[in-house]
Amino acid sequence: MNKLPRITGRQVVSALQKLGFKLQRIQGSHHFLYHAEKDVTVSVPVHVGKTIAPKTLSNILKIAKVSREDFIKALKE
């Protein structure tokens, strides 16, 4: 199992968009992304200059039905 990188919410949103998620709406500091094929909506906190805790990132990936390996590949693209 790969360790998750320490990244910001903006980087998470970017990687999820590369995996086919579309930005649905922004409410406050949370970005809501939707994936039509998976029929799933995921919320990502985007706070300027703050990294997302590993547990929070893990839960985001679980809800989004994205593997750690696929997510890390999307980050590197």
C-alpha positions as CSV (number, residue, x, y, z in Angstrom):
1,M,0.0,0.0,0.0
2,N,1.4,3.4,-1.1
3,K,1.6,6.2,1.4
4,L,-0.5,9.2,0.5
5,P,1.3,12.4,-0.3
6,R,0.8,15.6,1.8
7,I,-1.0,17.8,-0.7
8,T,-3.4,20.8,-0.7
9,G,-7.1,20.6,-1.5
10,R,-6.5,22.4,-4.8
11,Q,-4.1,19.6,-5.9
12,V,-6.7,16.9,-4.9
13,V,-9.4,18.7,-7.0
14,S,-7.0,18.8,-10.0
15,A,-6.1,15.1,-9.7
16,L,-9.8,14.1,-9.4
17,Q,-10.6,16.2,-12.5
18,K,-8.0,14.3,-14.4
19,L,-9.8,11.1,-13.3
20,G,-13.1,12.2,-14.8
21,F,-14.7,14.2,-12.0
22,K,-16.4,17.5,-12.9
23,L,-16.7,20.5,-10.6
24,Q,-20.3,20.6,-9.6
25,R,-20.4,23.5,-7.2
26,I,-18.4,25.4,-4.6
27,Q,-19.9,26.1,-1.2
28,G,-17.7,28.1,1.0
29,S,-14.3,26.5,1.1
30,H,-15.6,23.1,-0.1
31,H,-15.5,22.0,-3.7
32,F,-18.0,19.4,-4.7
33,L,-17.0,17.1,-7.6
34,Y,-19.3,14.6,-9.5
35,H,-18.5,11.6,-11.5
36,A,-21.4,10.5,-13.8
37,E,-20.3,6.9,-14.5
38,K,-19.6,6.2,-10.8
39,D,-22.7,8.3,-9.7
40,V,-20.7,9.7,-6.8
41,T,-20.3,13.2,-5.4
42,V,-17.3,14.0,-3.2
43,S,-16.5,17.1,-1.2
44,V,-12.9,18.4,-1.0
45,P,-11.9,21.1,1.5
46,V,-9.8,23.8,-0.2
47,H,-8.1,26.0,2.4
48,V,-5.3,28.2,1.0
49,G,-1.9,27.1,2.2
50,K,-3.1,24.1,4.2
51,T,-2.5,20.5,3.4
52,I,-5.2,17.8,3.8
53,A,-4.7,15.3,6.6
54,P,-3.9,11.8,5.4
55,K,-7.1,10.4,7.0
56,T,-9.2,13.0,5.3
57,L,-7.6,12.3,1.9
58,S,-8.1,8.5,2.5
59,N,-11.8,9.1,3.1
60,I,-12.1,11.3,0.0
61,L,-10.6,8.5,-2.1
62,K,-12.9,5.9,-0.5
63,I,-16.0,8.0,-1.2
64,A,-14.8,8.7,-4.8
65,K,-14.1,5.0,-5.4
66,V,-10.6,5.8,-6.5
67,S,-7.6,3.6,-5.7
68,R,-4.4,5.1,-4.2
69,E,-2.4,4.0,-7.1
70,D,-4.7,5.7,-9.7
71,F,-4.8,8.9,-7.6
72,I,-1.0,9.1,-7.4
73,K,-0.7,8.5,-11.1
74,A,-3.1,11.4,-11.8
75,L,-1.1,13.6,-9.5
76,K,2.0,13.0,-11.5
77,E,0.4,13.8,-14.9
